[in-house]
Amino acid sequence: MVNKDQVAGVAKQAKGSVKQTAGKATGNRRAEAEGDVDKATGKMQAYGDVKEKVKKAL
């Protein structure tokens, strides 16, 4: 089952990829770095499986 955190995490990863690619294409290092951060944050948020398992265990 997919929860809201997982969906938001995947969306943030996609946003980060776009921002990173745009930063590389334009030579904007800040946008590229922000994209990296968004992707990493999204990956952590997408691991909502743990949260779901805890909910089910309770």
Sequence and secondary structure as in RCSB ss.txt:
>XXXX:A:sequence
MVNKDQVAGVAKQAKGSVKQTAGKATGNRRAEAEGDVDKATGKMQAYGDVKEKVKKAL
>XXXX:A:secstr
   HHHHHHHHHHHHHHHHHHHHHHHT HHHHHHHHHHHHHHHHHH THHHHHHHHH 
